[in-house]
Amino acid sequence: MSRIIAIDGPAAAGKGTLAKRLAAHFGLPHLDTGLLYRATGRRVLDAGGNPADPATAAAAARALQPDDLARADLRGPEADNAAAQVAAIPAVRAALLDFQRSFGRTQGAVLDGRDIGTIVFPDATAKLFVTASVAARGQRRWRELQARGVAADLEAVTALIRERDAQAAARAAAPLVQAPDALPLDTTDLDADATFARALELLSDRLGTPAR
Ligand code: C5P
């Protein structure tokens, strides 16, 4: 069976960086599933639509093309907000399910998101649930923005993280929950290298040595 590594957790917990490194280590493709929601929201905005409207958002999700995920404008506050809105719509989530499952089916994959271990791949080979304190995640997101030359206020960035946590936990469609068989990894006091090392330790039982 293809190996699937599912990495879930809240915004800015370090999932993306970790997922990329694990993918390279185990020789697997990587999918940042947040990009699917961001690209869907972006498509709706481009067409002048309302990302909270279920029919409009679901049509945009069904029309998504692989190239949409490579767009350079998926990270700003506008796309962020539109992504959170479309992600709460069950028809959008249903439309994106096939894409995620086909991505992993043939070669295996590392996927990071919010519902990979619970809904997309409940039978994943290994599951990690990556968390960090709100303060640590606010700091990280703020540093990322600084590095990209985007002026931002730490308090405002942290408040937005808190708001996204509340939205992801409260939504009826695929709320953010830890799968019962997911291994927890708290990255509050870990940098990217230490997070990667800890993840390898946690995964060693399930995945053994890397495919080379
Ligand atoms: O992880 P990222 O911040 O890019 O996610 C963008 C949006 O998509 C967030 O609002 C998040 O809750 C949502 N999302 C989701 N399910 C996923 C990945 C992301 O609902 N598997």
Boltz pocket constraint, residues with backbone or C-beta under 6 A from the ligand:
constraints:
  - pocket:
      binder: B
      contacts: [[A, 11], [A, 33], [A, 34], [A, 35], [A, 37], [A, 38], [A, 80], [A, 83], [A, 84], [A, 85], [A, 87], [A, 112], [A, 113], [A, 114], [A, 115], [A, 116], [A, 164], [A, 168], [A, 174]]
      max_distance: 6.0
